[in-house]
Amino acid sequence: MIKFFRKIRLNLLMEKNPTSAKASAGAKTGKYVKYAIGEIVLVVIGILIAVNINNWNKNGIARTNEIKYLKNIQADLNAELKNNEFSIKARNYKADFAQELRTAPFVKTKAEQFELYRKQNFVFGWSYFVPTNNTFKELSSSGQLNSISSDSIKHYLLEIDKIYTGIANAEHHMRREYEQYLYDIAIPNTTILMDIDFDKTVSEKKNTPIQSAKQLSENQFMEMKRNFISMRNNLTYQNGLKLATLNNISISKMHHSLEDNINRLNTLISEEIKRN
């Protein structure tokens, strides 16, 4: 393109300043000055065009990468919603069961006792919430979070990360209370895991729970009943159940807040992708 403009310019100069033996030195100098200025202008134009094309290419690549990251974040968020829903249900069940263990009347039948025992084991079961945020961690660790152009999207990403930290801290706090007020009291003073068929578990090499109270022997039923009465009379254990109720409710609320923020962020990302 530069060569094309240069050829046109040379032709115009030749027409306006025809070379002849009679041309004065001043005319020749003026012609060459114009030629030099024209060369400079053409070079500047060429540089500007090249810079703009390069910027367009870079912006296009950056936008393509941003959309890829946004879609990956959205995939993480959709998976997280399912993960989070399970955690909310589990925490609510634990809170309800801990309250029931503390206040339930003394039971009379095998079925009632077996059900209460299984609820106790569910309350005692421990697991940590593991966030589904691989894309966010990748962007943060690589210093690429600014590749997301939307400030609102970045804001919610950081807010969600703060909620993850809050949940982890709450779980750590609750774990200490579980160990001190529930595990350390129940394990030395009761018969644990009576709802597991250990013969089948060992022979089949997989956890095999007892499915029905009908599988309990009379001795097992009486042992469960003695355990229940013993724990109902233990003040430390009862306080541990209170703490378990409150802590599980508190963490459940954090998961609800996480769900709200995920839904807002999902909406923002969908709108941003549509702009592409």
C-alpha positions in Angstrom: 0.0 0.0 0.0 2.9 2.4 0.8 4.5 1.6 -2.6 1.2 2.4 -4.3 1.0 5.9 -2.6 4.6 6.5 -3.3 4.2 5.9 -7.0 1.2 8.2 -7.2 3.1 10.9 -5.3 6.1 10.6 -7.6 3.9 10.9 -10.7 2.4 14.1 -9.3 5.8 15.6 -8.5 7.0 14.8 -12.0 4.0 16.5 -13.5 4.3 19.6 -11.4 8.1 19.8 -11.6 9.2 18.4 -14.9 13.0 17.8 -15.1 14.8 19.9 -17.8 18.2 21.3 -18.3 16.8 24.8 -17.6 15.4 23.9 -14.2 16.9 26.0 -11.5 18.8 24.6 -8.5 16.1 26.2 -6.2 13.3 24.3 -8.0 15.2 21.0 -7.7 15.8 21.6 -4.0 12.1 22.3 -3.4 11.2 19.1 -5.3 13.4 17.0 -3.1 12.2 18.6 0.1 8.6 17.8 -0.9 9.7 14.3 -1.7 11.4 13.9 1.6 8.4 15.3 3.6 6.1 13.0 1.6 8.4 10.0 2.5 8.2 10.9 6.2 4.4 11.3 6.0 4.0 7.9 4.3 6.3 6.2 6.9 4.2 7.7 9.7 1.0 6.6 8.1 2.4 3.1 7.6 3.5 2.9 11.3 0.0 4.1 12.5 -1.8 1.6 10.3 0.5 -1.2 11.5 0.1 -0.2 15.2 -3.7 -0.1 14.8 -3.8 -3.5 13.1 -1.6 -4.9 15.8 -3.8 -3.4 18.5 -6.9 -4.8 16.8 -5.3 -8.2 16.7 -4.3 -8.1 20.3 -7.7 -6.9 21.4 -9.3 -9.7 19.4 -7.1 -12.3 21.0 -7.6 -10.8 24.5 -11.4 -10.8 24.0 -11.3 -14.4 22.7 -9.3 -15.4 25.8 -11.7 -13.5 28.1 -14.8 -15.3 26.7 -13.0 -18.6 27.1 -12.3 -17.8 30.8 -15.8 -16.6 31.4 -17.3 -19.8 29.9 -15.0 -21.9 32.1 -15.9 -19.8 35.2 -19.6 -20.4 34.3 -19.0 -24.1 34.0 -17.4 -24.1 37.5 -20.3 -22.1 38.9 -22.9 -24.5 37.5 -21.1 -27.4 39.1 -20.8 -25.4 42.3 -24.5 -24.9 42.5 -25.1 -28.6 42.7 -22.2 -29.1 45.2 -23.6 -26.2 47.3 -27.1 -27.5 47.2 -25.9 -30.8 48.7 -24.0 -29.0 51.4 -27.1 -26.9 52.4 -29.2 -30.0 52.7 -26.5 -31.8 54.7 -26.0 -28.9 57.1 -29.8 -28.5 57.7 -30.2 -32.3 58.3 -27.3 -32.2 60.8 -28.8 -29.2 62.7 -32.3 -30.9 62.8 -30.9 -34.3 63.9 -28.6 -32.8 66.6 -31.6 -31.0 68.1 -33.6 -34.2 67.9 -30.9 -36.2 69.7 -30.9 -33.7 72.5 -34.6 -33.4 73.0 -36.2 -36.7 71.7 -38.1 -38.8 74.3 -36.8 -42.1 75.3 -37.6 -44.6 72.6 -39.3 -48.0 73.0 -39.0 -49.9 69.8 -36.0 -51.2 67.8 -37.0 -49.2 64.8 -37.2 -46.0 66.7 -33.9 -46.6 68.4 -32.1 -47.7 65.2 -33.4 -44.6 63.4 -32.1 -42.3 66.2 -28.8 -44.1 66.2 -28.4 -43.6 62.4 -29.2 -39.9 62.9 -26.5 -39.6 65.5 -24.0 -41.1 63.1 -25.1 -38.7 60.4 -24.5 -35.8 62.8 -21.1 -37.2 63.7 -20.1 -37.7 60.0 -17.5 -35.2 58.9 -16.6 -33.8 55.5 -15.1 -30.5 54.3 -16.7 -28.3 51.6 -14.3 -28.3 48.6 -14.9 -25.3 46.3 -15.3 -25.7 42.6 -13.2 -22.7 41.5 -10.4 -24.0 39.4 -10.7 -21.2 36.8 -10.6 -18.5 39.4 -7.6 -20.0 41.1 -5.8 -20.2 37.7 -6.5 -16.6 36.9 -5.4 -15.5 40.4 -2.3 -17.5 40.6 -1.2 -16.5 37.1 -2.0 -12.8 37.6 -4.5 -12.9 34.8 -7.6 -11.8 36.8 -7.5 -8.4 35.0 -8.1 -10.2 31.7 -11.7 -10.1 32.9 -12.8 -6.6 31.7 -16.0 -6.3 33.8 -15.5 -4.8 37.2 -18.8 -6.3 38.4 -17.8 -9.8 37.4 -14.4 -9.4 39.2 -16.3 -8.1 42.3 -18.5 -11.1 42.6 -15.6 -13.5 42.0 -13.8 -11.9 44.9 -16.9 -11.9 47.0 -17.4 -15.6 46.4 -13.8 -16.3 47.3 -14.4 -14.5 50.6 -17.4 -16.7 51.3 -15.2 -19.8 50.6 -12.8 -18.5 53.2 -15.6 -17.9 55.7 -17.0 -21.4 55.3 -13.5 -23.0 55.7 -12.9 -21.0 58.9 -16.3 -21.9 60.3 -15.7 -25.6 59.5 -12.3 -25.4 61.3 -13.9 -23.9 64.3 -16.7 -26.5 64.4 -14.3 -29.4 63.9 -12.5 -28.4 67.2 -15.9 -28.3 69.0 -16.9 -31.6 67.5 -13.7 -33.3 68.8 -13.9 -31.8 72.2 -17.6 -32.0 73.0 -18.8 -35.0 70.9 -16.1 -37.3 69.7 -14.0 -37.3 72.8 -17.1 -37.9 74.9 -19.0 -40.5 72.8 -16.1 -42.7 71.7 -14.8 -43.7 75.1 -18.3 -44.1 76.6 -20.4 -45.7 73.9 -20.3 -48.5 71.4 -19.7 -46.9 68.1 -20.7 -47.9 64.5 -23.4 -50.4 65.6 -25.2 -49.7 62.3 -22.4 -51.3 60.3 -22.3 -55.0 59.3 -18.5 -55.5 60.0 -18.5 -59.1 58.8 -19.7 -58.1 55.3 -17.6 -54.9 55.3 -14.4 -56.9 55.9 -15.3 -59.8 53.5 -16.5 -57.5 50.7 -14.0 -54.8 51.4 -16.6 -52.0 51.3 -18.6 -50.2 53.9 -21.8 -52.2 54.4 -24.4 -50.6 56.6 -27.2 -52.4 58.3 -30.3 -51.5 56.4 -33.1 -52.4 58.9 -33.7 -52.6 62.6 -34.8 -56.1 62.0 -31.1 -57.1 61.6 -30.4 -56.0 65.1 -30.1 -58.6 67.8 -31.8 -58.0 71.2 -28.3 -57.3 72.7 -27.5 -54.7 70.1 -30.9 -53.0 70.7 -30.3 -52.9 74.4 -26.8 -51.6 73.9 -28.0 -48.8 71.7 -30.6 -47.9 74.3 -28.0 -47.8 77.1 -25.8 -45.6 75.0 -28.6 -43.2 74.3 -29.5 -42.9 78.0 -25.9 -42.4 79.0 -25.4 -39.6 76.5 -28.6 -37.9 77.4 -27.3 -37.6 81.0 -23.9 -36.2 79.9 -23.9 -32.4 80.1 -20.8 -32.0 77.9 -22.3 -34.1 75.2 -25.6 -32.2 75.4 -23.7 -28.9 75.1 -21.9 -30.4 72.1 -25.2 -31.1 70.4 -26.3 -27.5 71.0 -23.1 -26.2 69.4 -23.5 -28.7 66.5 -27.0 -27.3 65.9 -26.0 -23.7 65.9 -22.8 -24.2 63.9 -24.5 -26.2 61.1 -27.2 -23.6 60.8 -24.6 -20.9 60.6 -22.6 -22.7 57.9 -25.9 -23.4 56.0 -26.6 -19.7 55.9 -23.1 -19.1 54.4 -24.0 -21.6 51.7 -27.2 -19.8 51.0 -25.2 -16.6 50.6 -22.9 -18.4 48.3 -25.8 -19.6 46.2 -27.1 -16.0 45.8 -23.8 -14.7 44.7 -23.3 -17.5 42.2 -26.6 -16.8 40.6 -25.9 -13.1 40.3 -22.5 -13.8 38.9 -23.9 -16.3 36.4 -26.3 -13.7 35.1 -23.6 -11.1 34.7 -21.4 -13.6 32.8 -24.2 -14.6 30.5 -24.9 -10.9 29.7 -21.1 -10.3 29.0 -20.9 -13.3 26.7 -23.9 -12.1 24.7 -22.1 -8.9 24.0 -19.4 -10.7 22.1 
